[in-house]
């Protein structure tokens, strides 16, 4: 079996083992629909698992025992000293580690840190390898939005630990909700998270577990990306050995996992783009793209693999309608004021990041973040089809005062030209009327008195006055026509 094939088998098998026996067949029908050999290999491992399992590992009993053991193990470390640090309290737990708040206890200087230790009972070769891999990854990452590694080592009993910057913050979703942030503020916060992920990608590291639980926001509004425990190094010399030695390890969080993670396909930077898209969807709507009950069940897996989620603006409009028909305040009330702020551009940005095919998502996290920045400044985005009409509409939105002023000036100029042209037409009509009168004086009246005795002076006067008036009128009308032109 090749390392790539083993990676697929172990990923599907890890998901199957989390399901009840009666649900496993349905999941395999979905996950292995186009690969009968993959299903055969997974079912072979399941047969071995059933032969090994006996009645003492019932689900409820196992869960209770694990919880009791974890509580005892956590209590065991409180107050103990690890290296230069004394553990004060437990502040979190992950898939393979426990995180404690600790203080430096060597009398050199006072410092509070986060101390992460391999969870008791999880110190297999794979977990220890991943733990050391996380330490190596963090040692090479220096970014203001990534929790810093300060130290690391092993206890006297051989338990591996990391010493990290202590982040006092809240989950990014909780922070946005409690601070009642609007859409622009949420987007700016999210762009900072993208900056951290892009920095990791530039250092050939894929996080693979981006979710609100791994993004804390400090009281200063600075997001920090945590937990590179299942991160993947992209360097060719590390990739083969890392994937080849993986065993049954649940290297994903289903709610934020990409389709390729669920199917056990190759992982790329597009995987982190997808997970970031899920986080952004939640920041905008308060909902998961596939509902808030996402787990390893068949329906959830099928939705992630095959269903397109509704656009964020559609979700918000549905919530508004629900609120209007509800007699009391519903749980979505805090999101209603954002419905008008989610533009068509933002809808398309989110939906592009959540595409099923990795190659159809954004080419990089930086491109994803840049589209968000462009949407904030009403610039054309990659996620929308580029047309002249679309670009013109964005230009108008960006320069609305100038466009309005230019339109008003243009209308005033058009009105002025129309008025001037109208006056010129009136002047020409008057000129024609006067010319007709002058012609009548010169020719009709002149000719009618031509034969009267002593009419010569009168005829001369009529002709002179008519010509003088016509010349003045021609000069005046000519000036008006020049102005009108």
C-alpha positions in Angstrom: 0.0 0.0 0.0 1.4 3.4 -1.0 1.6 6.2 1.5 -1.0 8.1 -0.4 -3.4 5.2 -0.3 -2.8 4.6 3.4 -3.6 8.2 4.0 -7.0 7.7 2.4 -7.7 4.5 4.3 -6.7 5.9 7.7 -8.8 9.0 7.2 -11.9 7.2 6.2 -11.3 4.6 8.9 -10.9 7.3 11.6 -14.3 8.7 10.7 -16.0 5.3 10.6 -14.7 4.4 14.1 -16.4 7.5 15.5 -19.8 6.2 14.3 -22.2 3.7 15.8 -21.9 0.3 14.0 -25.3 0.6 12.4 -24.3 3.9 10.7 -21.0 2.8 9.3 -22.3 1.1 6.2 -24.1 4.3 5.2 -21.0 6.4 5.7 -18.9 4.0 3.6 -21.4 4.2 0.8 -20.9 7.9 0.6 -17.2 8.2 1.3 -16.2 5.3 -0.9 -18.9 5.6 -3.6 -16.4 5.6 -6.5 -13.7 3.4 -5.0 -14.8 -0.2 -4.1 -11.2 -1.2 -3.3 -11.0 1.6 -0.7 -14.1 0.3 1.0 -12.8 -3.3 1.0 -9.6 -2.2 2.7 -11.5 -0.1 5.3 -13.9 -3.0 6.0 -10.9 -5.3 6.5 -9.6 -3.0 9.3 -13.2 -2.9 10.8 -13.3 -6.7 10.9 -10.0 -6.7 12.8 -11.4 -4.0 15.2 -14.5 -6.1 15.9 -12.5 -9.2 16.6 -10.3 -7.2 19.1 -13.1 -5.4 20.8 -14.8 -7.1 23.7 -17.7 -6.1 25.8 -15.7 -4.0 28.3 -15.2 -1.2 25.8 -18.8 -0.1 25.5 -19.2 3.5 24.3 -20.8 5.1 27.4 -18.4 3.3 29.8 -15.4 4.3 27.7 -16.5 7.9 27.6 -17.1 8.1 31.3 -13.7 6.4 32.0 -11.9 8.7 29.7 -13.5 11.7 31.3 -12.6 10.5 34.8 -9.1 9.7 33.8 -8.6 13.1 32.1 -9.9 14.9 35.2 -7.5 13.0 37.5 -4.6 13.6 35.1 -5.4 17.4 35.0 -5.5 17.6 38.8 -2.2 15.7 39.0 -0.3 18.5 37.3 -1.8 21.4 39.2 0.9 22.9 41.5 3.7 20.8 40.1 6.8 22.2 38.5 7.8 21.5 34.9 11.3 22.7 34.1 11.5 26.4 35.1 7.7 26.7 35.4 5.1 25.9 38.0 1.6 24.9 36.8 -1.2 27.0 38.2 -4.4 25.9 36.5 -5.8 24.1 33.5 -7.0 26.4 30.8 -7.8 24.1 27.9 -7.5 20.7 26.2 -7.1 19.5 22.7 -7.1 16.3 20.8 -3.6 15.3 22.0 -2.6 17.8 24.6 -3.6 19.6 27.8 -2.9 23.3 28.2 -2.1 24.9 31.5 -1.4 28.4 32.8 2.0 28.4 34.5 4.4 30.9 36.0 8.2 31.0 35.9 9.5 29.7 39.2 13.3 30.1 39.0 13.4 33.5 40.7 15.0 35.1 37.5 11.9 37.1 36.6 8.1 36.7 36.7 6.4 35.5 33.6 3.1 33.9 32.9 3.0 31.4 30.1 0.8 28.7 28.5 2.3 25.2 29.0 1.0 22.5 26.6 1.7 18.9 27.5 1.0 15.6 25.8 -2.3 14.2 27.2 -1.8 11.2 29.4 -2.6 8.1 27.6 -1.9 9.8 24.2 1.8 9.5 24.3 2.1 7.1 21.4 4.9 7.5 18.9 2.6 9.3 16.5 1.3 11.8 19.0 4.8 12.5 20.3 6.0 12.9 16.7 3.2 15.4 16.0 3.9 17.2 19.2 7.5 17.7 18.3 6.4 18.6 14.8 4.3 21.4 16.2 7.2 22.6 18.3 9.4 22.7 15.2 6.8 24.5 13.2 6.2 27.2 15.9 10.0 27.7 16.3 10.1 28.9 12.7 7.0 31.2 12.8 7.3 34.8 14.0 4.1 36.7 13.3 2.1 39.1 15.4 -1.1 37.0 14.8 0.5 33.6 15.7 1.0 32.5 19.3 4.8 32.5 19.9 6.8 29.5 21.1 9.0 30.4 24.0 10.5 27.1 25.1 10.0 23.3 25.1 11.3 20.1 26.4 10.4 16.9 28.3 9.6 16.3 31.9 11.5 13.9 34.1 9.0 11.2 33.2 9.5 11.8 29.5 6.3 13.8 28.9 6.8 16.3 26.1 5.7 19.9 26.6 5.7 23.3 24.9 6.0 26.7 26.5 4.0 29.3 24.6 2.9 32.8 24.8 -0.1 33.1 27.1 -3.0 34.5 25.1 -5.8 36.1 27.3 -8.6 36.3 24.9 -11.9 35.0 23.6 -12.9 32.9 20.7 -13.2 35.1 17.6 -16.9 34.3 17.3 -17.6 35.1 20.9 -15.5 38.3 20.7 -17.5 39.6 17.7 -20.8 38.8 19.3 -20.0 40.3 22.7 -18.5 43.4 21.1 -21.5 43.7 18.8 -19.1 44.3 15.8 -20.5 45.3 12.5 -19.6 43.6 9.2 -16.7 45.9 8.3 -15.1 45.3 11.8 -15.5 41.6 11.5 -14.0 41.5 8.1 -11.0 43.6 9.2 -10.5 41.1 12.1 -10.7 38.2 9.7 -8.2 39.7 7.3 -5.6 39.7 10.2 -6.3 36.0 10.7 -5.7 35.5 6.9 -2.4 37.3 7.3 -1.3 34.7 9.9 -2.4 31.8 7.8 -0.7 33.2 4.6 2.5 33.7 6.6 2.4 30.0 7.6 1.8 29.0 4.0 4.8 31.1 2.9 6.8 29.0 5.4 5.4 25.8 3.9 3.0 25.0 6.7 -0.6 24.1 6.3 -2.6 24.5 9.5 -5.4 21.9 8.7 -7.4 22.7 11.8 -8.6 26.4 11.5 -11.7 27.0 13.6 -12.9 29.6 16.1 -11.5 27.5 18.9 -8.0 28.0 17.6 -8.4 31.8 17.0 -8.4 33.9 20.2 -8.9 37.7 20.2 -7.1 39.7 22.9 -8.7 42.6 24.7 -6.8 44.9 22.3 -8.7 43.3 19.4 -5.7 41.4 18.1 -6.5 37.8 16.8 -4.0 35.0 17.6 -3.8 31.8 15.7 -3.2 28.7 17.9 -2.7 25.0 17.8 -0.5 23.8 15.0 -0.7 20.2 16.4 -1.9 18.6 13.2 -0.3 21.1 10.8 1.4 19.7 7.8 4.8 20.7 6.5 5.0 21.0 2.7 8.7 20.4 2.2 9.1 17.3 0.0 11.6 15.6 2.2 9.2 15.8 5.2 6.0 15.1 3.5 6.5 11.5 2.5 7.8 10.3 5.8 5.1 12.2 7.7 2.3 10.7 5.7 3.8 7.3 5.5 4.0 6.9 9.3 0.5 8.2 10.1 -1.8 5.8 11.8 -5.4 6.0 12.9 -5.4 9.6 14.0 -8.4 12.0 13.7 -6.6 14.9 12.0 -9.6 17.1 11.4 -12.6 18.8 13.0 -15.6 17.7 11.0 -17.5 21.0 11.2 -14.6 22.9 9.6 -13.1 20.1 7.5 -12.8 20.5 3.7 -14.3 17.8 1.4 -10.8 16.6 0.5 -10.0 16.1 4.2 -13.1 14.0 4.6 -12.3 11.9 1.5 -8.7 11.5 2.5 -7.4 13.3 -0.6 -4.1 15.3 -0.8 -4.1 18.3 1.4 -3.0 21.7 0.0 -3.2 25.4 1.0 -6.8 25.3 -0.5 -7.8 23.2 2.6 -7.0 26.2 4.8 -8.9 28.5 2.4 -12.0 26.3 2.9 -11.7 26.3 6.7 -11.3 30.0 6.7 -14.4 30.3 4.5 -16.4 28.3 7.1 -15.1 30.6 9.9 -16.1 33.7 7.9 -19.5 32.3 7.2 -20.1 31.9 10.9 -18.8 35.4 11.7 -21.3 36.8 9.2 -24.3 34.7 10.0 -23.8 33.0 13.3 -24.5 29.6 11.6 -22.4 26.8 10.1 -22.8 26.6 6.3 -24.4 23.1 6.8 -26.3 23.7 10.0 -25.2 24.0 13.6 -25.4 20.2 14.3 -22.5 19.3 12.1 -20.8 16.1 13.3 -19.6 12.8 11.8 -23.1 11.6 10.8 -24.0 10.6 7.3 -26.2 13.6 6.6 -23.5 16.1 7.6 -20.8 14.3 5.6 -23.1 14.2 2.6 -23.9 17.9 2.9 -20.2 18.8 3.1 -19.3 16.7 0.1 -22.3 17.4 -2.2 -24.5 20.3 -1.0 -23.9 24.0 -1.7 -24.7 26.1 1.4 -27.1 29.1 1.2 -25.5 32.5 0.7 -24.8 34.5 3.9 -27.3 37.2 2.9 -30.0 34.6 2.3 -29.5 33.2 5.8 -29.7 36.7 7.3 -32.9 37.5 5.4 -34.4 34.2 6.6 -33.5 35.1 10.2 -35.1 38.5 9.8 -38.3 37.0 8.5 -38.3 34.5 11.4 -37.8 37.4 13.8 -40.7 39.4 12.3 -43.1 36.5 12.7 -41.9 35.5 16.2 -43.5 37.0 19.2 -40.4 37.0 21.3 -36.7 37.7 20.7 -35.0 34.8 19.0 -31.4 33.6 19.3 -30.5 35.3 16.0 -31.6 38.8 16.9 -28.0 40.1 17.2 -27.4 39.3 13.5 -30.4 41.1 12.0 -28.8 44.5 11.7 -26.2 43.0 9.3 -28.5 42.0 6.5 -28.1 45.2 4.6 -24.3 45.1 5.0 -23.7 41.7 3.3 -23.3 42.7 -0.4 -23.5 40.5 -3.4 -19.7 40.8 -3.6 -19.3 39.4 -0.1 -21.7 36.6 -0.8 -19.6 35.6 -3.8 -16.4 35.8 -1.9 -17.6 33.4 0.8 -19.1 31.0 -1.7 -15.9 30.9 -3.7 -13.9 30.0 -0.6 -16.4 27.1 0.1 -16.3 25.5 -3.4 -16.0 21.7 -3.2 -13.2 21.5 -5.8 -9.9 22.9 -4.3 -8.8 24.2 -7.7 -11.9 26.4 -8.0 -11.3 28.2 -4.6 -9.0 31.1 -4.2 -5.5 30.3 -5.3 -4.1 31.5 -2.0 -5.2 32.9 1.3 -3.7 36.3 0.3 -6.0 36.4 -2.7 -8.9 35.6 -0.4 -8.0 38.4 2.0 -7.4 40.8 -0.9 -10.9 40.2 -2.3 -12.2 41.0 1.2 -10.2 44.2 1.4 -11.4 45.2 -2.1 -15.0 44.6 -1.1 -14.5 46.9 1.9 -13.3 49.7 -0.5 -16.0 49.0 -3.1 -13.4 47.8 -5.7 -14.1 45.0 -8.2 -13.4 41.5 -6.7 -12.2 38.3 -8.3 -15.2 36.4 -7.1 -17.6 38.4 -9.4 -17.6 38.2 -13.2 -15.7 41.1 -14.6 -17.9 43.2 -16.9 -17.9 46.8 -17.9 -21.2 47.3 -16.2 -19.9 45.8 -13.0 -16.8 48.0 -13.0 -18.8 51.1 -13.8 -21.2 50.4 -10.9 -18.2 50.0 -8.5 -16.7 53.2 -9.8 -19.9 55.0 -9.1 -20.2 53.7 -5.6 -16.6 54.6 -4.8 -16.9 58.1 -6.2 -20.6 58.8 -5.4 -20.1 62.5 -4.3 -18.0 63.3 -7.4 -20.4 61.5 -9.7 -23.3 63.3 -8.3 -21.5 66.7 -8.7 -20.5 65.9 -12.2 -24.0 64.8 -13.1 -25.4 68.1 -11.7 -22.9 70.2 -13.6 -23.7 68.3 -16.8 -27.4 68.7 -16.3 -26.9 72.5 -15.7 -24.8 72.7 -18.9 -27.4 70.8 -20.9 -30.1 73.1 -19.5 -28.1 76.2 -20.3 -27.4 75.0 -23.8 -31.1 74.2 -24.3 -32.2 77.6 -23.0 -29.6 79.4 -25.2 -30.7 77.4 -28.2 -34.3 78.3 -27.5 -33.5 82.0 -27.3 -31.6 81.7 -30.6 -34.6 80.2 -32.2 -36.8 82.9 -30.9 -34.4 85.6 -32.1 -34.3 84.0 -35.5 -38.1 84.1 -35.6 -38.2 87.7 -34.6 -35.5 88.5 -37.2 -37.7 86.8 -39.9 -40.7 88.8 -38.7 -38.8 92.1 -38.8 -37.3 91.2 -42.1 -40.7 90.6 -43.5 -41.9 94.0 -42.1 -38.8 95.7 -43.6 -39.4 94.1 -47.0 -43.0 95.3 -46.8 -41.8 98.8 -46.1 -39.1 98.8 -48.7 -41.0 97.2 -51.5 -44.7 97.2 -50.9 -45.1 100.6 -49.3 -42.2 102.1 -51.3 -43.8 100.9 -54.6 -47.3 102.0 -53.6 -46.2 105.7 -53.1 -43.7 105.8 -55.9 -46.1 107.5 -58.3 -47.3 110.1 -55.8 -46.0 113.7 -56.5 -43.3 114.7 -53.9 -42.9 111.2 -52.5 -39.2 110.9 -53.2 -38.0 112.2 -49.8 -40.5 109.9 -48.0 -39.4 106.9 -50.1 -35.8 107.6 -49.3 -36.5 107.9 -45.6 -38.4 104.6 -45.6 -35.5 102.8 -47.3 -32.8 104.3 -45.1 -34.6 103.5 -41.9 -35.5 100.0 -42.9 -31.9 99.2 -44.0 -30.5 100.7 -40.8 -32.9 98.6 -38.6 -32.1 95.4 -40.6 -28.4 95.9 -40.2 -28.7 96.4 -36.4 -30.9 93.3 -36.1 -28.5 91.2 -38.2 -25.6 92.2 -35.9 -27.5 91.5 -32.7 -28.9 88.1 -33.9 -25.4 87.1 -35.1 -23.9 87.6 -31.7 -26.6 85.5 -30.0 -26.2 82.7 -32.5 -22.4 82.6 -31.8 -23.1 82.3 -28.0 -25.6 79.5 -28.7 -23.1 77.6 -30.8 
